[in-house]
């Protein structure tokens, strides 16, 4: 059974979004640590 192209694109977009969220979470954690150290 072939996967619908639109569904495939959605899955790829979701993976990209998940990656971006991970990066943002990491950046926020680093900023928080820097603020706490001051």
Secondary structure, DSSP 4 states (H G I P E B T S, - for coil): -PPPHHHHHHHHHHHHHHHHHHHHHHHHHHHHHHHHH-
